[in-house]
Amino acid sequence: MLPALESTAYMVIISTVLSAVIGLVLAVVLVVTAPGGLHPNRIAYRTLDIIVNILRSFPFIILAVAIIPLTRLIVGTSIGEVAALVPLIAVGAPFTARLFEGSLKAVDHDLIVATSSFGASTLQVVVSVMIPEAIPSIVLNVTLATISILGLTAMAGAIGAGGLGAVAITYGYQNFDDVIMYGTVIVLVVLVQLIQLIGNLIYRRLR
């Protein structure tokens, strides 16, 4: 169980961080190029919007199997925790992008207009106003994304990713060992509670 927990933690931390970074970039582009944004660009917005929607529409298992050639190209294998990062990020990045897009859109528009009126560039408005104002909401969304990715890592165990999901399926379900199977479920529930608790604490501090 302990090595599986370490593998799950590795997959969750790495994929969450990379998904958050990529998602924030995508969210900024979506907000800036959207109709009524700082630099409206219909083609750029619609193209990115469609790509994000397409990636979000795929069930994780189907996407993970569909991009196995890409996974092999990037990491050299399609099995293991490192290989699982590719589909996890492919699903996590567009998911966090939508969450962060909502956070950025919730920033007071008058504050953005006031900053722009003082001659601030688009980059300055984004970095000095939009992101700092949206940070408390972003923290909550990162918490939600982390919990979602934790669930996906358990699902990834069914396709050779390792971690707690593989333990529950291989040693629990397939061997008819209810102790291991439900023990894994309890561990996952505890992890979700800890992640949510930490996220709430950080959010209250930032507020």
C-alpha positions as CSV (number, residue, x, y, z in Angstrom):
1,M,0.0,0.0,0.0
2,L,2.8,2.4,0.9
3,P,4.6,2.3,-2.5
4,A,1.2,2.6,-4.2
5,L,0.5,5.7,-2.1
6,E,3.9,7.2,-3.1
7,S,3.1,6.5,-6.8
8,T,-0.3,8.1,-6.5
9,A,1.2,11.2,-4.7
10,Y,3.8,11.5,-7.5
11,M,1.2,11.4,-10.2
12,V,-1.2,13.8,-8.5
13,I,1.4,16.4,-7.6
14,I,3.2,16.5,-10.9
15,S,0.1,16.4,-13.1
16,T,-1.7,19.0,-10.9
17,V,1.2,21.4,-11.0
18,L,1.7,21.1,-14.8
19,S,-2.1,21.2,-15.4
20,A,-2.4,24.3,-13.3
21,V,0.4,26.1,-15.2
22,I,-0.9,25.1,-18.6
23,G,-4.5,25.8,-17.6
24,L,-3.7,29.3,-16.3
25,V,-2.0,30.2,-19.6
26,L,-5.0,28.9,-21.5
27,A,-7.4,30.7,-19.3
28,V,-5.6,34.0,-19.7
29,V,-5.6,33.6,-23.5
30,L,-9.3,32.7,-23.4
31,V,-10.2,35.7,-21.2
32,V,-8.0,38.2,-23.1
33,T,-9.2,37.2,-26.6
34,A,-12.9,36.7,-25.7
35,P,-15.5,39.1,-26.9
36,G,-15.3,42.1,-24.6
37,G,-11.8,41.1,-23.5
38,L,-8.7,43.2,-23.4
39,H,-7.8,42.1,-27.0
40,P,-10.8,40.4,-28.6
41,N,-9.8,38.0,-31.3
42,R,-12.6,35.8,-32.6
43,I,-10.5,33.3,-34.4
44,A,-8.0,32.7,-31.6
45,Y,-10.8,32.5,-29.0
46,R,-13.0,30.2,-31.0
47,T,-10.1,27.9,-31.9
48,L,-8.9,27.5,-28.4
49,D,-12.4,27.3,-27.0
50,I,-13.2,24.3,-29.4
51,I,-9.9,22.6,-28.5
52,V,-10.5,22.9,-24.8
53,N,-14.1,21.6,-25.2
54,I,-13.0,18.6,-27.3
55,L,-10.4,17.6,-24.7
56,R,-12.9,17.9,-21.9
57,S,-15.5,15.8,-23.7
58,F,-13.3,12.7,-23.8
59,P,-13.8,10.1,-20.9
60,F,-10.4,9.7,-19.3
61,I,-10.0,6.0,-20.0
62,I,-10.8,6.5,-23.7
63,L,-8.5,9.4,-24.0
64,A,-5.7,7.6,-22.2
65,V,-6.0,4.7,-24.7
66,A,-6.4,6.9,-27.7
67,I,-3.2,8.8,-27.1
68,I,-1.0,5.8,-26.3
69,P,1.2,6.5,-29.4
70,L,1.7,10.1,-28.2
71,T,2.5,8.9,-24.7
72,R,5.1,6.5,-26.1
73,L,6.6,9.3,-28.2
74,I,6.9,11.6,-25.2
75,V,8.0,9.3,-22.4
76,G,9.1,6.2,-24.3
77,T,6.5,3.9,-22.7
78,S,2.7,3.6,-22.2
79,I,2.8,1.8,-18.8
80,G,3.7,3.2,-15.4
81,E,3.3,6.3,-13.4
82,V,5.4,8.5,-15.7
83,A,3.4,7.4,-18.7
84,A,0.1,8.2,-16.8
85,L,1.2,11.9,-16.6
86,V,0.5,12.5,-20.3
87,P,-3.2,11.6,-20.3
88,L,-3.6,13.1,-16.8
89,I,-2.3,16.5,-18.0
90,A,-4.2,16.2,-21.3
91,V,-7.4,16.0,-19.2
92,G,-6.4,18.2,-16.3
93,A,-5.1,21.2,-18.3
94,P,-8.4,22.0,-20.1
95,F,-10.3,21.3,-16.9
96,T,-8.3,23.7,-14.9
97,A,-8.4,26.2,-17.8
98,R,-12.2,26.4,-17.6
99,L,-12.0,26.7,-13.8
100,F,-9.4,29.5,-14.0
101,E,-11.3,31.2,-16.8
102,G,-14.3,31.6,-14.4
103,S,-12.0,32.9,-11.7
104,L,-10.4,35.5,-14.0
105,K,-13.8,36.6,-15.4
106,A,-15.1,37.2,-11.8
107,V,-12.5,40.0,-11.3
108,D,-14.0,43.4,-11.0
109,H,-14.2,44.8,-14.6
110,D,-14.0,48.4,-13.4
111,L,-10.7,47.6,-11.7
112,I,-9.3,46.2,-15.0
113,V,-10.6,49.3,-17.0
114,A,-9.1,51.7,-14.4
115,T,-5.7,50.0,-14.6
116,S,-5.8,50.0,-18.4
117,S,-6.7,53.7,-18.4
118,F,-3.4,54.4,-16.6
119,G,-1.5,53.1,-19.6
120,A,-0.8,49.5,-18.3
121,S,-0.2,46.9,-21.0
122,T,-2.2,43.8,-21.3
123,L,0.5,41.7,-19.7
124,Q,0.7,44.2,-16.8
125,V,-3.1,44.1,-16.3
126,V,-3.1,40.3,-16.3
127,V,-0.1,39.9,-13.9
128,S,-0.7,42.8,-11.6
129,V,-4.5,42.9,-11.4
130,M,-6.4,39.9,-12.8
131,I,-4.3,37.1,-11.4
132,P,-3.7,38.6,-7.9
133,E,-7.4,39.4,-7.5
134,A,-8.4,35.9,-8.6
135,I,-5.9,34.0,-6.4
136,P,-8.4,33.1,-3.6
137,S,-10.8,31.6,-6.2
138,I,-7.9,30.0,-8.1
139,V,-6.8,28.3,-4.9
140,L,-10.3,26.7,-4.5
141,N,-10.2,25.7,-8.1
142,V,-6.8,24.1,-7.7
143,T,-8.1,22.2,-4.8
144,L,-11.0,20.9,-6.9
145,A,-8.7,20.0,-9.7
146,T,-6.3,18.1,-7.4
147,I,-9.2,16.0,-6.0
148,S,-10.4,15.3,-9.6
149,I,-6.9,14.3,-10.7
150,L,-6.6,12.0,-7.6
151,G,-9.8,10.3,-8.8
152,L,-8.3,10.0,-12.3
153,T,-5.1,8.4,-11.0
154,A,-7.2,5.7,-9.4
155,M,-8.9,5.1,-12.7
156,A,-5.5,5.1,-14.5
157,G,-4.5,2.1,-12.3
158,A,-6.9,0.0,-14.5
159,I,-4.6,0.6,-17.5
160,G,-1.2,0.0,-15.9
161,A,-0.4,3.3,-14.3
162,G,0.1,1.8,-10.8
163,G,-0.8,3.6,-7.6
164,L,-3.7,3.0,-5.3
165,G,-6.1,2.3,-8.2
166,A,-3.9,-0.7,-9.4
167,V,-3.8,-2.0,-5.8
168,A,-7.5,-1.8,-5.4
169,I,-8.2,-3.6,-8.7
170,T,-5.3,-6.1,-8.8
171,Y,-4.9,-7.1,-5.2
172,G,-8.4,-6.2,-4.0
173,Y,-11.1,-6.8,-6.6
174,Q,-9.4,-9.5,-8.8
175,N,-8.2,-11.5,-5.7
176,F,-11.5,-11.0,-3.9
177,D,-9.8,-9.3,-1.0
178,D,-12.3,-6.9,0.4
179,V,-9.9,-5.7,3.1
180,I,-7.4,-4.3,0.5
181,M,-10.2,-3.0,-1.8
182,Y,-12.1,-1.1,0.8
183,G,-8.9,-0.1,2.6
184,T,-7.8,1.6,-0.6
185,V,-11.1,3.4,-0.7
186,I,-10.7,4.6,2.9
187,V,-7.2,5.9,2.0
188,L,-8.6,7.8,-1.0
189,V,-11.4,9.3,1.1
190,V,-8.8,10.5,3.7
191,L,-6.6,12.0,1.0
192,V,-9.6,13.9,-0.4
193,Q,-10.5,15.3,3.0
194,L,-6.9,16.4,3.6
195,I,-6.7,18.1,0.2
196,Q,-10.0,19.9,0.8
197,L,-9.0,20.9,4.3
198,I,-5.6,22.4,3.1
199,G,-7.3,24.2,0.2
200,N,-9.9,25.7,2.5
201,L,-7.3,26.9,5.0
202,I,-5.2,28.6,2.3
203,Y,-8.4,30.2,0.9
204,R,-9.4,31.6,4.2
205,R,-5.9,33.0,4.8
206,L,-5.9,34.7,1.4
207,R,-9.4,36.1,1.9
